[in-house]
Amino acid sequence: MTLSSSLNAGVAGLSANASRLASISDNIANSSTAGYKRVQTDFHSMVSSTGGTYSAGGVRATTSRLIDERGTLVSTTNSTDLAVRGRGMLPVASMNELGNGDPVMKLTTTASFKTNADGLLTTETGLVLLGWAANADGSIPAHSRGSSTGLEPVQFDVTRMSGEPTTAVNMGVNLPASSTIAGSTTGAESLPIEYYDNLGNSENITVDFTPTVPATGSSNEWTMVLRDSASGGAIVGEYVMTFTDSRTAGGALATVSTTTGGAYDATTGSVIVNVAGGPIEVSIGEIGSSEGVTQLANQFNMAGVTKDGSPVGTFTGVEVDPDGMVRASYDNGASRVVYQIPLVDMANPNGMISLDSQTYLPSNDSGAYYLWDAGDGPTGDVMGYSREESKTDVATELTNMIQTQRAYSSSAKIIQTVDEMLQETTNIKR
């Protein structure tokens, strides 16, 4: 009966508009929730008649969360407030799942992480950031990119102290050419270079450059002696260097002969000396190169000396690079890579299952996921000191609410009208 179908269509309208109002309510309630993805309700007509007397089919409502939409990024003062600029999502897990095998990987586009008492980067809602642990040298081991296997909670030992031994020294030094001319009284030049041993102790390599002064003309020759303070000033290397005064390569190294210590490697332009804290590679420059140790008509200059290593320092904090590298910082100015945070992407982000706290779970509808290095492939950057704002536009939602209210009232009017018509039909019998 057409009246019955009209009544059913009105009820369907009430139900559909109630669903839309529920999604609008969620959107407005989360207008200040960081990283919130708005819910959209769409209506679809239902056709039940195929010919003859028309029968109303009504309307059906479907809701979907627009996960691929991104809100505006805003700056914060916390280095571990993270947001993804562009495509991709951060891998996280629930705190209560840790210790029970591999935790289920969930995804989010932004979160505020802080180090808890156990050194884990967590949120107030109990989410833990996941990443790949780095090797001791800061490199990241190879992992499967199509699986969450290998991801582990990002955790720091906040009481740990860190120091890096010195393994390489680059000597950018100029020796005065006038010192190797007959009659020169300049004498030796001394250069102390601080280094750090395996325990973080500060020691010195003292480098003495002694010119060879000929009776006539110039020798362009220097003797370089390296002494280790940790060994009581013992000589760990002695080398005789000559420099060319040719028109094309004037001042560059011409020859290097070894008296004691590691042999000069012409390929790398360096020598290896063994100090008490271990071997150190000292780069003095390649033959014919203007870099490293030179002899030019200028004063003794040691401004170009650089080295690696650092003294012992205490953990002070953590930062995340745009490429997803998590760096631990220490009060000695040193920093080291301890984790890498990949960005997870899939073909249909909107097909994921929505969970609490702006997290999502990959599903069959979302397609297979892949773990990218941030900035590679289709993914964007990981931004520290940033949060993603809610995608809700309150003005739009309020407008939609007015439309929904009117549509709901209209559906209720249909039911009221059908009721009156049925009443008239009933009155015919009287």
matplotlib code that plots the C-alpha trace (Angstrom):
import matplotlib.pyplot as plt

x = [0.0, 1.4, 0.4, 2.4, 5.4, 5.1, 5.1, 8.2, 10.0, 9.3, 10.7, 13.8, 14.2, 14.1, 16.7, 19.0, 18.9, 19.4, 22.6, 23.7, 23.1, 25.2, 28.1, 27.7, 27.7, 30.9, 32.6, 31.6, 32.5, 36.0, 36.5, 39.5, 40.8, 44.3, 44.4, 40.7, 39.3, 35.8, 33.0, 30.8, 27.3, 25.9, 22.3, 21.4, 17.9, 16.3, 14.0, 11.5, 9.0, 9.8, 6.6, 2.9, 1.8, 4.6, 6.0, 8.3, 11.6, 13.0, 16.6, 19.7, 22.6, 26.2, 29.0, 32.7, 35.7, 37.9, 41.3, 43.2, 42.2, 44.9, 44.5, 46.7, 49.9, 50.6, 53.8, 54.3, 57.2, 57.6, 60.2, 58.3, 55.0, 54.9, 52.8, 53.1, 53.4, 51.9, 51.0, 51.9, 51.1, 53.1, 53.2, 52.1, 51.0, 49.0, 50.9, 48.8, 49.9, 53.6, 55.2, 52.6, 54.5, 54.6, 52.1, 49.5, 50.6, 48.1, 48.5, 48.0, 48.9, 49.8, 50.4, 52.1, 54.8, 56.7, 59.3, 57.7, 59.4, 60.6, 62.0, 59.2, 57.9, 54.2, 51.0, 48.6, 46.2, 48.7, 50.1, 53.7, 55.7, 57.2, 60.5, 63.5, 66.4, 69.7, 73.1, 75.8, 77.2, 73.8, 73.0, 69.6, 69.5, 67.5, 63.9, 60.9, 58.9, 55.7, 55.4, 55.5, 58.0, 61.1, 59.3, 59.8, 58.8, 61.0, 62.7, 65.6, 67.8, 67.5, 70.3, 72.7, 75.9, 77.4, 80.9, 82.5, 86.2, 88.2, 89.0, 89.8, 91.6, 91.7, 94.6, 94.1, 97.4, 99.5, 103.3, 105.1, 107.3, 109.8, 110.8, 112.6, 114.7, 118.4, 119.0, 115.5, 115.3, 111.5, 112.0, 109.4, 105.7, 103.6, 100.0, 98.1, 95.0, 92.6, 91.2, 88.9, 89.8, 87.5, 86.4, 85.8, 89.0, 90.4, 94.0, 96.2, 98.3, 101.0, 102.2, 105.5, 106.5, 110.3, 111.6, 114.8, 116.8, 119.5, 122.8, 121.5, 118.3, 115.2, 114.5, 110.7, 111.0, 109.4, 109.6, 106.3, 106.4, 103.3, 103.4, 100.7, 100.0, 98.4, 101.7, 103.8, 104.6, 106.0, 106.4, 103.7, 104.6, 107.3, 107.2, 109.3, 107.3, 108.4, 106.3, 106.4, 107.0, 105.9, 103.8, 100.7, 100.7, 102.8, 102.5, 101.1, 102.6, 105.2, 106.5, 105.9, 108.4, 107.7, 110.3, 108.0, 104.3, 101.8, 102.8, 101.5, 98.6, 98.8, 95.3, 93.6, 96.3, 96.4, 98.5, 97.3, 98.9, 98.3, 97.7, 96.8, 93.1, 93.4, 94.3, 93.5, 93.6, 95.3, 94.6, 97.4, 96.3, 97.0, 100.1, 99.6, 96.4, 95.8, 93.8, 95.4, 98.9, 100.3, 103.4, 102.5, 104.0, 101.8, 102.0, 101.4, 97.7, 95.8, 92.2, 91.3, 91.8, 88.7, 88.1, 85.4, 84.6, 83.1, 83.5, 81.1, 77.7, 74.4, 71.1, 69.2, 66.4, 65.3, 64.4, 63.0, 64.4, 62.1, 63.5, 62.2, 65.6, 65.3, 68.3, 69.3, 71.0, 73.6, 74.8, 78.2, 76.7, 76.8, 73.8, 73.4, 70.7, 68.9, 65.8, 64.2, 60.4, 59.0, 55.9, 53.2, 51.1, 48.5, 46.3, 43.1, 43.6, 39.9, 39.3, 41.1, 39.2, 38.8, 39.8, 40.0, 42.5, 42.7, 44.3, 43.5, 44.0, 44.8, 42.1, 41.4, 39.5, 42.6, 44.9, 48.4, 50.6, 54.2, 56.7, 58.6, 61.5, 60.0, 60.3, 60.6, 58.0, 54.6, 55.2, 55.9, 58.0, 57.9, 57.6, 58.7, 57.4, 54.1, 50.5, 47.9, 44.6, 41.2, 39.7, 36.3, 35.0, 32.5, 30.7, 30.1, 28.9, 26.5, 25.1, 24.7, 23.0, 20.3, 19.7, 19.5, 17.0, 14.8, 15.0, 14.2, 11.1, 10.0, 10.3, 8.3, 5.7, 5.3, 4.6, 2.1, 0.3, 0.2, -1.3, -4.0, -4.8, -5.0, -7.3, -9.6, -9.5, -10.6, -13.4, -15.0, -16.2, -18.1]
y = [0.0, 3.4, 5.0, 2.4, 3.0, 6.7, 6.1, 3.9, 6.5, 9.1, 6.8, 6.2, 10.0, 10.4, 7.7, 9.1, 12.6, 11.4, 9.7, 12.9, 14.9, 12.4, 12.9, 16.7, 16.4, 14.4, 16.9, 20.0, 18.3, 17.6, 21.0, 21.5, 18.0, 17.8, 15.6, 14.9, 13.8, 14.8, 12.4, 12.9, 11.5, 10.8, 10.0, 7.4, 6.9, 3.5, 2.4, -0.4, 0.0, -1.5, -0.5, -0.2, 1.5, 3.7, 2.6, 4.9, 3.3, 6.0, 6.9, 5.2, 7.0, 6.0, 7.7, 7.8, 9.3, 11.5, 10.3, 11.5, 15.1, 17.0, 20.0, 23.0, 22.5, 24.8, 25.3, 24.2, 24.3, 20.6, 19.0, 15.7, 17.1, 15.4, 15.9, 14.6, 17.3, 15.7, 12.1, 9.2, 8.3, 7.7, 4.2, 3.9, 1.2, 1.0, 1.0, -1.9, -4.1, -3.9, -7.0, -9.3, -10.1, -7.7, -4.8, -4.1, -1.2, 1.6, 4.8, 8.5, 11.8, 13.8, 13.3, 14.9, 12.6, 12.9, 10.7, 8.8, 7.3, 4.3, 6.4, 5.6, 8.3, 8.2, 10.3, 11.1, 8.6, 5.7, 5.6, 4.7, 5.9, 3.0, 3.1, 1.1, 1.1, 2.4, 0.6, 2.0, 4.0, 5.6, 3.6, 1.9, -1.8, -3.1, -4.1, -5.4, -2.5, -4.3, -5.4, -3.9, -6.5, -4.8, -1.8, -1.3, 1.3, 4.4, 4.3, 6.2, 5.6, 9.1, 8.3, 7.2, 9.2, 9.3, 10.0, 9.5, 8.7, 10.7, 8.7, 11.3, 14.6, 16.8, 19.2, 22.4, 24.2, 26.7, 26.7, 29.9, 29.5, 32.1, 29.7, 27.3, 30.1, 30.3, 32.5, 32.1, 32.1, 31.5, 28.0, 25.3, 25.8, 23.9, 22.9, 21.1, 19.1, 17.9, 14.4, 12.1, 8.5, 5.5, 6.6, 10.2, 11.5, 14.7, 14.2, 16.1, 15.3, 18.0, 18.4, 20.2, 21.4, 22.1, 23.7, 22.6, 25.7, 25.3, 27.2, 28.8, 29.1, 27.4, 23.8, 23.8, 20.9, 20.4, 17.7, 16.9, 15.2, 14.0, 13.4, 11.9, 13.4, 10.2, 8.4, 11.0, 12.9, 9.9, 10.3, 8.5, 9.7, 11.5, 12.5, 14.6, 16.7, 18.7, 21.3, 22.3, 25.9, 25.2, 27.8, 25.6, 23.9, 26.2, 25.5, 21.9, 18.8, 17.2, 14.3, 12.7, 10.2, 8.2, 8.1, 6.5, 5.9, 4.7, 5.0, 7.9, 6.9, 8.9, 7.8, 9.3, 11.8, 10.6, 8.8, 6.6, 7.1, 5.0, 7.0, 5.6, 5.8, 3.9, 4.7, 8.1, 8.9, 12.2, 13.8, 16.0, 16.3, 14.6, 15.2, 18.3, 19.3, 22.8, 21.2, 19.9, 21.1, 23.8, 26.0, 29.5, 33.0, 33.7, 33.3, 30.0, 29.4, 26.5, 27.6, 24.7, 21.9, 19.7, 16.5, 14.1, 12.7, 14.3, 14.3, 12.4, 14.1, 13.5, 12.9, 16.2, 15.6, 14.3, 15.8, 14.3, 15.4, 15.9, 12.7, 10.8, 10.4, 10.5, 12.1, 12.0, 15.2, 15.5, 18.4, 18.2, 19.4, 15.9, 14.2, 10.7, 8.9, 6.3, 5.5, 6.1, 6.7, 5.5, 6.9, 4.4, 4.8, 2.7, 3.0, 4.0, 5.6, 6.3, 2.5, 2.1, 1.3, 4.3, 3.9, 6.1, 8.9, 9.7, 6.3, 4.0, 0.4, -0.9, -3.1, -5.0, -1.9, 0.3, -2.0, -3.2, -0.7, 0.2, 1.7, 4.6, 6.7, 10.1, 12.2, 9.2, 8.0, 9.7, 10.6, 13.9, 15.1, 14.4, 17.8, 18.3, 21.1, 20.8, 19.6, 19.1, 21.0, 19.5, 19.3, 20.4, 23.7, 24.8, 27.3, 24.5, 22.1, 24.6, 25.2, 21.5, 21.2, 23.7, 21.8, 18.5, 20.0, 21.2, 17.8, 16.0, 18.2, 17.5, 13.7, 14.1, 16.0, 13.1, 10.7, 13.2, 13.6, 9.8, 9.4, 11.9, 10.2, 6.8, 8.3, 9.5, 6.0, 4.6, 7.2, 5.9, 2.8, 4.9]
z = [0.0, -1.0, 2.3, 4.2, 1.9, 2.6, 6.3, 5.9, 3.8, 6.5, 9.2, 7.0, 6.6, 10.4, 10.8, 8.1, 9.4, 12.9, 11.7, 10.0, 13.1, 15.1, 12.7, 12.9, 16.7, 16.7, 14.3, 16.4, 19.7, 18.3, 16.7, 19.0, 19.0, 17.4, 14.4, 14.3, 11.0, 10.3, 9.6, 6.5, 6.1, 2.6, 1.7, -0.9, -2.4, -2.1, -5.0, -4.3, -7.2, -10.6, -12.4, -11.8, -8.6, -7.2, -3.8, -1.8, -1.0, 1.3, 2.0, 3.4, 5.2, 5.1, 7.1, 6.3, 8.1, 5.7, 7.1, 4.1, 4.8, 6.7, 9.0, 9.4, 11.3, 14.3, 16.2, 19.8, 22.3, 22.7, 20.5, 20.5, 19.4, 16.0, 12.9, 9.4, 6.7, 3.6, 3.0, 5.5, 9.1, 12.3, 13.7, 17.3, 19.7, 23.0, 26.2, 27.6, 24.8, 25.5, 26.9, 25.3, 22.1, 19.1, 19.8, 17.1, 15.0, 14.9, 12.8, 13.5, 11.8, 14.9, 18.7, 21.6, 23.0, 26.2, 27.9, 30.8, 33.8, 31.8, 29.0, 26.5, 24.2, 25.1, 24.9, 27.7, 26.1, 26.4, 22.9, 22.4, 19.3, 17.3, 15.3, 14.1, 16.5, 15.2, 15.4, 17.6, 14.7, 14.0, 10.9, 10.5, 9.8, 6.9, 7.8, 5.9, 4.5, 4.0, 7.7, 11.1, 12.2, 13.5, 14.8, 18.6, 21.2, 21.1, 24.5, 26.1, 29.0, 30.6, 33.1, 30.4, 29.8, 26.3, 25.0, 21.6, 21.2, 18.7, 15.6, 13.0, 12.9, 9.8, 9.8, 7.9, 8.7, 6.9, 7.6, 6.8, 3.7, 5.0, 7.8, 5.4, 3.8, 4.7, 7.7, 9.1, 12.9, 13.2, 14.7, 15.3, 15.4, 17.9, 17.6, 20.5, 19.4, 22.1, 21.6, 23.7, 24.5, 24.9, 28.4, 27.4, 29.0, 27.4, 26.2, 23.7, 20.7, 20.4, 16.8, 16.4, 12.9, 12.7, 9.5, 7.8, 7.3, 4.6, 4.3, 1.1, -0.8, 0.7, 1.6, 1.6, 4.1, 7.6, 10.1, 11.8, 15.2, 17.1, 20.8, 23.0, 26.4, 27.6, 27.0, 28.9, 25.8, 23.9, 20.1, 18.2, 14.7, 12.9, 9.3, 6.9, 4.5, 1.5, -0.4, -4.0, -5.1, -8.7, -10.5, -10.7, -7.3, -5.1, -1.4, -1.8, -0.4, -2.7, -0.7, 2.7, 4.3, 7.4, 10.2, 12.9, 13.1, 10.5, 6.9, 4.8, 2.6, -0.6, -1.6, 1.4, 2.3, 5.9, 8.5, 11.4, 14.8, 17.9, 21.0, 24.4, 23.6, 20.3, 16.7, 15.2, 11.5, 11.0, 7.6, 6.3, 2.7, -0.6, -2.8, -4.9, -3.1, -1.6, 1.3, 4.5, 5.4, 3.1, 3.0, 1.7, 2.2, 5.2, 9.0, 10.9, 10.7, 12.3, 11.9, 9.7, 12.3, 12.9, 14.7, 15.8, 19.2, 22.3, 26.1, 28.4, 28.5, 30.2, 28.3, 28.0, 25.5, 22.1, 18.8, 15.5, 12.1, 9.1, 7.7, 10.8, 12.5, 16.3, 17.9, 21.5, 22.8, 25.5, 27.6, 26.0, 22.7, 21.1, 19.5, 18.1, 16.0, 18.1, 16.1, 12.7, 12.5, 9.2, 7.6, 6.8, 3.6, 1.7, -1.3, 0.5, 3.8, 4.2, 4.3, 7.6, 10.8, 13.2, 16.8, 19.8, 20.2, 16.5, 15.7, 12.8, 12.0, 8.4, 7.0, 3.8, 2.5, 3.0, 1.0, 1.8, 3.7, 3.1, 5.5, 3.8, 4.8, 5.5, 2.3, 0.0, -2.4, -1.8, 1.8, 3.4, 6.3, 10.1, 11.8, 15.4, 17.5, 15.6, 16.0, 13.4, 14.0, 13.8, 10.3, 11.5, 10.1, 12.8, 10.5, 7.9, 10.5, 12.0, 8.5, 7.9, 11.3, 10.3, 7.0, 8.9, 11.4, 8.6, 6.8, 10.0, 10.6, 7.0, 7.5, 10.8, 8.8, 6.4, 9.3, 10.7, 7.3, 6.7, 10.2, 9.4, 6.1, 7.8, 10.3, 7.5, 6.0, 9.4, 9.6, 6.3, 8.2, 10.8]

ax = plt.figure().add_subplot(projection="3d")
ax.plot(x, y, z, "-o")
ax.set_aspect("equal")
plt.show()
